[in-house]
Amino acid sequence: MSGNGEGRCCDLCFGKCCRFIITSGFAALFLWLALRTSKPTCSIQEFYVPILNKTDHSTITRNNHSIFFDLKLDNEMKEKGVYYDNISLTFFNGPNTSLPIANYTVPGFYQGHGKKARQKLVVEAHGLPWEAAFNNVSNGPMSIFRVGLSTKVRFKIVFWFTKRHNLVVGANVEVNESGKKVKKKGIKLKSGSPECGCRLGLSLFSIVLVALL
């Protein structure tokens, strides 16, 4: 009898331990999902360089060294907000990032969860060989610009903010003879760095799970 009692006691303890481990595992999974973050999606929706518009021969256009662009920032997270530090935009002549031609700073701001922000801006370009660029779109297929974006972001989870994470992305923008970007759709600014938020959440989940086991 005593042996059967001890067996039932062991089975009961084993069942409780299994339930505890399973419950704790799900709790760790939900915690990981709650803390997991993804960086905003940045894209150039519109890009126009008036001086490269070969159909407009007006003096004003021929002397206009401005670049008009529409920057879109998309926070795809449904439960977390994003706070941007000042956003630095740098424009280059071609894919060579050693030749900056313009800079622009967007003041920092907070973006709610699931929100999109558009910044329709204009910047004055300097040091660009406009004649060569104009010849590229007139005689060749296109002229190429490079747009780089850098900032730091913090993620708002419930009532608190995470530490700052670097956001450094960029993309080439091809411009045709109308002075506008070739691609009809927005051009996503990309980075080769992996998502820090996913690494952080996965690491935390792994640590908790190992500790439980």
C-alpha angles and dihedrals in degrees: 000000000000090000092053090048092051090049093052090048091052091048090050092049091046091051092050091049091050092049090048093051093047093046092047090048092054090046090053090048092052090047090053091049090049093051098039112111136185127202120247120268111244122197143164108236098176132018124178131173107186097196090061093057100108093190093062110072097170118132091237092056094043089055096041109110095175128124116212116201142167115217119197123198115191123192101197095180111108097201106031132068127213129222114201123205114214108312115227117206120191125188124204137192101247126331090309104105092196090079109065113181102176143011133200133180123208111202115245119264144167121257120198125228115287091007131137126211128198125199113191104191145159129215132187115238123215134187096022118138093234095181092057091045091050091050089052093058093038100048103016136046099269150319120255129220129181123220120197126188127192132174143127122252135199123200121224112219111184103308103344138067127229123229119280120280126197118247111192117163139149147169143192117252118205115209124198133205092283090062091246131113114273098226114079094206126063118281112234117223107226140195131198092219119104121243110276094202093059091049091049094049094044092049092050092048092050093049093050093046093049091048091053093049 
